[in-house]
């Protein structure tokens, strides 16, 4: 979505707001497509002392799967992004400055990139998720499994002594 900032380009103290939805349902993360709901994007471009500042927030509810226990759950996700806008760049490249093209900036592309880069590499249903038992596969969040715990192999000789009694 191209956003025209020419109306405030030379007017310090002015601000332009924007709001739109973004569809990322076709983007794959770890073999899944978690962004099945539209991403709501809102933000503004502000002229502060002839410096254009862009701020945006993208939020949605993701269809997530816990990486420890495999349980599907809904995860609220919010990503914020900010940068400076400029018509020309004098001192080489900068990741914090986005160049305007004919007084316009592609806020859709910026929001898409920020949201994708802001995705978690690991998702958990809760901070204290215990995961699955490595032997029987029982969900340890529901309670302990019925597996007999193996003794430490370094203590196997002592375990045999206890068995003889």
C-alpha positions as a Markdown table, in Angstrom:
| # | Residue | x | y | z |
|---|---|---|---|---|
| 1 | Unk | 0.0 | 0.0 | 0.0 |
| 2 | Unk | 1.6 | 3.2 | -1.2 |
| 3 | Unk | 1.2 | 6.1 | 1.3 |
| 4 | Unk | 1.6 | 9.7 | 0.1 |
| 5 | Unk | 3.5 | 11.8 | 2.6 |
| 6 | Unk | 3.8 | 14.9 | 0.3 |
| 7 | Unk | 1.1 | 16.9 | 2.2 |
| 8 | Unk | 3.4 | 17.0 | 5.3 |
| 9 | Unk | 6.8 | 16.8 | 3.7 |
| 10 | Unk | 7.6 | 20.4 | 4.3 |
| 11 | Unk | 5.2 | 21.1 | 7.2 |
| 12 | Unk | 6.8 | 20.5 | 10.7 |
| 13 | Unk | 4.3 | 19.5 | 13.4 |
| 14 | Unk | 1.9 | 17.7 | 11.0 |
| 15 | Unk | 0.9 | 14.1 | 11.1 |
| 16 | Unk | -0.8 | 11.6 | 8.7 |
| 17 | Unk | -2.4 | 8.5 | 10.1 |
| 18 | Unk | -3.0 | 5.2 | 8.2 |
| 19 | Unk | -4.9 | 2.0 | 8.8 |
| 20 | Unk | -5.3 | -1.1 | 6.7 |
| 21 | Unk | -5.4 | -4.9 | 6.8 |
| 22 | Unk | -2.7 | -7.2 | 5.5 |
| 23 | Unk | -3.1 | -10.8 | 4.3 |
| 24 | Unk | -0.3 | -13.1 | 5.2 |
| 25 | Unk | -2.3 | -16.4 | 5.0 |
| 26 | Unk | 0.0 | -17.6 | 2.2 |
| 27 | Unk | 3.3 | -17.2 | 4.2 |
| 28 | Unk | 4.7 | -20.4 | 5.6 |
| 29 | Unk | 6.5 | -20.7 | 9.0 |
| 30 | Unk | 8.0 | -24.0 | 10.0 |
| 31 | Unk | 5.7 | -25.9 | 7.7 |
| 32 | Unk | 2.5 | -24.1 | 8.9 |
| 33 | Unk | 0.5 | -21.1 | 7.8 |
| 34 | Unk | -0.3 | -19.5 | 11.2 |
| 35 | Unk | -1.6 | -16.1 | 9.9 |
| 36 | Unk | -5.0 | -17.2 | 8.9 |
| 37 | Unk | -6.6 | -14.1 | 10.3 |
| 38 | Unk | -6.0 | -10.6 | 8.7 |
| 39 | Unk | -3.3 | -8.5 | 10.2 |
| 40 | Unk | -4.6 | -5.1 | 11.4 |
| 41 | Unk | -2.0 | -2.4 | 10.7 |
| 42 | Unk | -2.2 | 1.1 | 12.0 |
| 43 | Unk | 0.3 | 3.9 | 12.3 |
| 44 | Unk | 1.4 | 7.4 | 11.4 |
| 45 | Unk | 4.0 | 9.5 | 9.7 |
| 46 | Unk | 5.0 | 12.5 | 11.7 |
| 47 | Unk | 7.0 | 15.6 | 10.6 |
| 48 | Unk | 9.2 | 16.6 | 13.5 |
| 49 | Unk | 11.5 | 19.5 | 12.7 |
| 50 | Unk | 11.6 | 18.5 | 9.0 |
| 51 | Unk | 12.4 | 14.8 | 9.9 |
| 52 | Unk | 9.7 | 12.3 | 8.8 |
| 53 | Unk | 9.2 | 9.5 | 11.4 |
| 54 | Unk | 7.1 | 6.5 | 10.5 |
| 55 | Unk | 5.6 | 4.3 | 13.3 |
| 56 | Unk | 3.4 | 1.3 | 12.8 |
| 57 | Unk | 1.9 | -1.5 | 14.8 |
| 58 | Unk | 0.7 | -4.8 | 13.2 |
| 59 | Unk | -1.5 | -7.2 | 15.3 |
| 60 | Unk | -3.4 | -10.4 | 14.8 |
| 61 | Unk | -4.2 | -13.7 | 16.4 |
| 62 | Unk | -2.1 | -16.6 | 15.1 |
| 63 | Unk | -3.0 | -20.3 | 14.8 |
| 64 | Unk | 0.0 | -21.6 | 16.8 |
| 65 | Unk | 1.2 | -25.0 | 17.8 |
| 66 | Unk | 3.3 | -25.4 | 21.0 |
| 67 | Unk | 6.9 | -26.6 | 20.2 |
| 68 | Unk | 7.0 | -28.6 | 23.5 |
| 69 | Unk | 3.7 | -30.4 | 23.8 |
| 70 | Unk | 2.2 | -30.1 | 20.3 |
| 71 | Unk | -1.0 | -28.5 | 21.4 |
| 72 | Unk | -2.8 | -26.1 | 19.0 |
| 73 | Unk | -3.6 | -22.7 | 20.6 |
| 74 | Unk | -4.5 | -19.1 | 19.6 |
| 75 | Unk | -1.6 | -16.6 | 20.1 |
| 76 | Unk | -2.1 | -12.9 | 20.1 |
| 77 | Unk | 0.8 | -11.3 | 18.2 |
| 78 | Unk | 1.8 | -7.6 | 18.0 |
| 79 | Unk | 4.8 | -6.2 | 16.2 |
| 80 | Unk | 5.9 | -2.6 | 16.2 |
| 81 | Unk | 8.2 | -0.9 | 13.7 |
| 82 | Unk | 9.6 | 2.6 | 13.3 |
| 83 | Unk | 12.0 | 4.3 | 10.9 |
| 84 | Unk | 12.9 | 7.6 | 9.4 |
| 85 | Unk | 11.8 | 8.6 | 5.9 |
| 86 | Unk | 14.0 | 10.6 | 3.5 |
| 87 | Unk | 13.9 | 11.7 | -0.1 |
| 88 | Unk | 17.7 | 11.1 | -0.6 |
| 89 | Unk | 20.4 | 9.4 | 1.4 |
| 90 | Unk | 23.7 | 11.3 | 1.7 |
| 91 | Unk | 25.9 | 8.9 | 3.6 |
| 92 | Unk | 25.5 | 5.5 | 2.1 |
| 93 | Unk | 23.0 | 2.8 | 3.3 |
| 94 | Unk | 21.1 | 2.8 | 6.5 |
| 95 | Unk | 18.7 | 0.3 | 7.9 |
| 96 | Unk | 16.8 | 2.9 | 9.9 |
| 97 | Unk | 16.1 | 5.2 | 6.9 |
| 98 | Unk | 13.6 | 4.3 | 4.2 |
| 99 | Unk | 13.8 | 6.3 | 0.9 |
| 100 | Unk | 10.7 | 7.9 | -0.5 |
| 101 | Unk | 9.7 | 7.3 | -4.1 |
| 102 | Unk | 8.1 | 10.4 | -5.5 |
| 103 | Unk | 6.9 | 11.4 | -2.0 |
| 104 | Unk | 5.4 | 8.0 | -1.3 |
| 105 | Unk | 6.3 | 5.1 | 1.0 |
| 106 | Unk | 5.1 | 1.5 | 0.7 |
| 107 | Unk | 3.8 | 0.9 | 4.2 |
| 108 | Unk | 2.3 | -2.4 | 3.2 |
| 109 | Unk | 5.7 | -3.8 | 2.4 |
| 110 | Unk | 7.2 | -2.3 | 5.5 |
| 111 | Unk | 4.5 | -3.9 | 7.7 |
| 112 | Unk | 4.8 | -7.2 | 5.9 |
| 113 | Unk | 8.6 | -7.3 | 6.4 |
| 114 | Unk | 8.4 | -6.2 | 10.1 |
| 115 | Unk | 5.7 | -8.8 | 10.9 |
| 116 | Unk | 7.6 | -11.7 | 9.2 |
| 117 | Unk | 10.9 | -10.7 | 10.9 |
| 118 | Unk | 9.0 | -10.4 | 14.2 |
| 119 | Unk | 7.6 | -13.9 | 14.2 |
| 120 | Unk | 8.8 | -16.1 | 17.0 |
| 121 | Unk | 11.2 | -18.9 | 16.2 |
| 122 | Unk | 9.7 | -21.0 | 19.0 |
| 123 | Unk | 6.1 | -20.9 | 20.3 |
| 124 | Unk | 5.0 | -22.2 | 23.6 |
| 125 | Unk | 1.4 | -22.6 | 24.9 |
| 126 | Unk | 2.6 | -21.3 | 28.3 |
| 127 | Unk | 5.9 | -20.3 | 29.8 |
| 128 | Unk | 5.8 | -23.3 | 32.1 |
| 129 | Unk | 4.9 | -25.9 | 29.5 |
| 130 | Unk | 6.4 | -29.2 | 30.6 |
| 131 | Unk | 6.2 | -30.8 | 27.1 |
| 132 | Unk | 5.9 | -34.5 | 26.3 |
| 133 | Unk | 7.6 | -37.5 | 28.0 |
| 134 | Unk | 10.5 | -38.5 | 25.8 |
| 135 | Unk | 9.7 | -42.2 | 26.4 |
| 136 | Unk | 5.9 | -42.7 | 26.2 |
| 137 | Unk | 4.8 | -39.3 | 24.7 |
| 138 | Unk | 2.4 | -38.4 | 27.5 |
| 139 | Unk | 1.5 | -34.7 | 28.0 |
| 140 | Unk | 3.4 | -33.8 | 31.2 |
| 141 | Unk | 1.1 | -30.7 | 31.6 |
| 142 | Unk | -1.8 | -33.1 | 32.5 |
| 143 | Unk | 0.3 | -34.9 | 35.2 |
| 144 | Unk | 3.2 | -37.2 | 35.5 |
| 145 | Unk | 3.5 | -40.2 | 33.2 |
| 146 | Unk | 3.6 | -43.8 | 34.2 |
| 147 | Unk | 7.1 | -44.5 | 32.9 |
| 148 | Unk | 9.7 | -45.8 | 35.4 |
| 149 | Unk | 12.5 | -43.4 | 35.6 |
| 150 | Unk | 15.8 | -44.8 | 34.5 |
| 151 | Unk | 18.7 | -44.6 | 37.0 |
| 152 | Unk | 21.7 | -42.6 | 36.1 |
| 153 | Unk | 24.1 | -45.1 | 34.4 |
| 154 | Unk | 26.9 | -43.8 | 36.6 |
| 155 | Unk | 24.9 | -45.0 | 39.6 |
| 156 | Unk | 23.8 | -48.4 | 38.1 |
| 157 | Unk | 26.1 | -50.4 | 40.5 |
| 158 | Unk | 24.4 | -48.7 | 43.5 |
| 159 | Unk | 21.0 | -49.4 | 42.1 |
| 160 | Unk | 21.8 | -53.1 | 41.9 |
| 161 | Unk | 22.7 | -53.1 | 45.6 |
| 162 | Unk | 19.3 | -51.6 | 46.4 |
| 163 | Unk | 17.5 | -54.2 | 44.3 |
| 164 | Unk | 19.2 | -57.1 | 46.3 |
| 165 | Unk | 17.7 | -56.0 | 49.6 |
